[in-house]
Amino acid sequence: MVGDTINTVVNLGTTVFVLSTMLAVGLDLSLGQFREAVGRPRLVTKSLLVNLVVVPTLAYLLVRTIPMAPSYAAGVVLLAVAPGAPFGPKLAEISDSDLAFASGLMAILAVVSVATIPVSLALLLPGSVTVDPFAIGRLVFGVQLVPLLAGLAVTALKTPVADALYPSVQRLSDYSFAFLIVVLLVAYLDDMMALVGTGALAASSVAVVGSLLVGYALGGPRRSTREVLATTTAARNAAIALFVATAGFSDPDVLTVVLAFSFLGVVSSALIAAKWRRRPR
């Protein structure tokens, strides 16, 4: 009974967090920011390559090389194929980097990942772990793309309404995130500690470091965009990965690995973003 109650709370909290986060992104994203990102096709192409091909491929090679349970491997792959970190713009603020590019890139990745996440999972998951790619696609479409497009529509048509709604929706996102973290830590802390020595943490750490390095290397000639691509790529989209882990996988070990991997990615990105901010430009 307790286990069922925890699962219900986690599922509900994750759904509210993802929906409110993506709606807040849409309400806060100006068309100018989106056009600015799209207006740099060479940089956008490299950003898509890094997030949709390089990082998932790296994760696939890691889970094939480092011995680990199939459910742990599935968790590593799941977060690796989920691009478009909602924390991207916040990380850009911390590092004092290109905020407009960070916001536009997050929106672009949120749109294209509706198709790439289910396809990548079908191709890269360990053979003993199977999911329904169409069901995953419907989940991602419903909780990520629909609220994002709704927010963008309100911003484009009724900017004052968007300005009025954004603070409340963003607070809901922040509060639901804090609530979800507390619940997940209480419910899964022992499981995350048990990951030590399983290979999952080693694979996650290498993936985070590799994402930072490749993102920075391919982020263009300007330091401000290199920093954005590095931190956005390393943080990944923990929101949608948590939702898919709870709604699309029956094994709780998948969620445990997603939690640990996302923690490593977000904390590492935030720390390096803070260090970059203190560097003279």
Buried (B, 14 or more C-beta within 10 A) or exposed (E): EEEEEBBEBBBBBBBBBBBBBBBBBBBBBBEEBBEBBEEBEEBBEBBBEBBBEBBBBBBBBBBEEBEBBBBBBBBBBBBBBBBBBBBBBBBBEBBBBBBBBBBBBBBBBBBBBBBBBBBBBBEBBBEEBEBEBEEBBEBBBBBBBBBBBBBBEBBBEEEEEBEEBBEEBBEBBBEBBEBBBEBBEEBBEEBBEEBEEBBBBBBBBBBBEBBBEBBBEBBBEEBBBBBBBBBBBBBBBBBBBBBBBBBBBEBBBBBBBBBBBBBBBBEBBBEBBEEBBEEEE
